[in-house]
Amino acid sequence: MSSRRKFSKTFKRQVIEELLAGISTKAQLCRRHDISYSVLQRWEQAYGEGRLDEGPSPEHREQSLRIAELERMVGKLTMENELLKKAVASTVSQRNAASSKDIVSGSGVSLKLARRSK
């Protein structure tokens, strides 16, 4: 039993680009490189999906890191925003409750109301 051969992404891409350029047929490529038809089809599919491209460029990696950092910041700011909304709602409801108690209980507020009416 022979060992499994490994081909580089560069080699696979060159073979598929030769096929797509019309330089050779699938049968010719299979015979020349001693690969099966199904292997060539998988390479062709991988090429179409972009999986035979080289790894991400340094610019792409840098942008990905920046995006991840910004997503973390957005998450943090969203949590802070929600916390502040709850704090404001709580403060408003406490003020409303306190002001309604003063009007009902009366003496201090009613005197103020009486003075305003004069």
C-alpha positions as CSV (number, residue, x, y, z in Angstrom):
1,M,0.0,0.0,0.0
2,S,1.5,3.3,-1.0
3,S,1.5,6.3,1.3
4,R,-0.9,9.1,0.8
5,R,0.6,12.0,-1.2
6,K,0.1,15.6,-0.2
7,F,0.0,18.4,-2.6
8,S,0.5,22.1,-1.8
9,K,-2.2,24.6,-2.3
10,T,0.0,26.4,-4.9
11,F,0.3,23.2,-6.9
12,K,-3.4,22.5,-6.8
13,R,-4.2,26.1,-7.8
14,Q,-1.7,25.8,-10.8
15,V,-3.4,22.6,-12.0
16,I,-6.9,24.0,-11.7
17,E,-5.9,27.3,-13.4
18,E,-4.4,25.2,-16.3
19,L,-7.7,23.4,-16.5
20,L,-9.8,26.6,-16.5
21,A,-7.5,28.3,-19.0
22,G,-8.2,25.4,-21.4
23,I,-4.6,24.4,-21.7
24,S,-5.3,20.8,-20.7
25,T,-8.4,18.6,-20.2
26,K,-9.3,16.9,-17.0
27,A,-8.2,13.6,-18.4
28,Q,-4.8,15.0,-19.5
29,L,-4.2,16.5,-16.1
30,C,-5.1,13.3,-14.3
31,R,-2.7,11.3,-16.4
32,R,0.1,13.8,-16.2
33,H,0.0,14.2,-12.5
34,D,-1.2,10.7,-11.7
35,I,-4.2,11.8,-9.8
36,S,-7.8,10.5,-9.9
37,Y,-10.7,12.3,-11.5
38,S,-12.5,12.7,-8.2
39,V,-9.4,14.4,-6.6
40,L,-9.3,16.9,-9.5
41,Q,-13.0,17.6,-9.0
42,R,-12.5,18.3,-5.3
43,W,-9.6,20.6,-6.1
44,E,-11.8,22.4,-8.7
45,Q,-14.6,22.8,-6.1
46,A,-12.2,24.0,-3.5
47,Y,-10.8,26.5,-6.0
48,G,-14.3,27.8,-6.7
49,E,-14.9,28.2,-3.0
50,G,-11.6,30.1,-2.5
51,R,-10.1,27.5,-0.3
52,L,-7.0,27.2,-2.4
53,D,-6.0,30.8,-1.9
54,E,-3.0,31.6,0.2
55,G,-3.6,32.4,3.8
56,P,-4.9,35.9,4.7
57,S,-2.7,38.8,3.9
58,P,-1.1,40.8,6.7
59,E,-3.5,43.6,5.9
60,H,-6.5,41.2,6.2
61,R,-5.2,39.9,9.5
62,E,-4.7,43.4,10.8
63,Q,-8.2,44.3,9.8
64,S,-9.6,41.2,11.4
65,L,-7.9,42.1,14.7
66,R,-9.3,45.6,14.5
67,I,-12.8,44.4,13.7
68,A,-12.6,42.0,16.7
69,E,-11.5,44.9,19.0
70,L,-14.3,47.1,17.7
71,E,-16.9,44.4,18.3
72,R,-15.7,44.0,21.9
73,M,-16.0,47.8,22.3
74,V,-19.5,47.8,20.9
75,G,-20.5,45.0,23.2
76,K,-19.1,46.8,26.2
77,L,-20.8,50.1,25.3
78,T,-24.1,48.3,24.7
79,M,-24.0,46.8,28.2
80,E,-23.1,50.2,29.7
81,N,-26.0,51.8,27.7
82,E,-28.5,49.2,29.0
83,L,-27.3,49.8,32.6
84,L,-27.6,53.5,32.2
85,K,-31.1,53.2,30.8
86,K,-32.2,51.1,33.8
87,A,-30.6,53.6,36.2
88,V,-32.5,56.5,34.6
89,A,-35.8,54.6,34.6
90,S,-35.3,53.7,38.2
91,T,-34.4,57.3,39.2
92,V,-37.5,58.6,37.3
93,S,-39.8,56.1,38.9
94,Q,-38.4,57.0,42.4
95,R,-38.9,60.7,41.8
96,N,-42.4,60.1,40.5
97,A,-43.2,58.0,43.6
98,A,-41.7,60.6,46.0
99,S,-43.6,63.5,44.4
100,S,-46.9,61.7,44.5
101,K,-46.4,60.8,48.2
102,D,-45.8,64.5,49.0
103,I,-49.0,65.7,47.3
104,V,-51.1,63.0,49.1
105,S,-49.5,63.4,52.5
106,G,-50.0,66.9,52.3
107,S,-49.0,69.6,54.7
108,G,-45.7,70.8,53.2
109,V,-46.9,70.5,49.6
110,S,-50.4,71.7,50.2
111,L,-49.0,74.8,51.7
112,K,-46.7,75.3,48.7
113,L,-49.7,74.8,46.5
114,A,-51.8,77.2,48.5
115,R,-49.1,79.9,48.3
116,R,-48.8,79.5,44.5
117,S,-52.5,80.1,44.1
118,K,-52.5,83.5,45.9
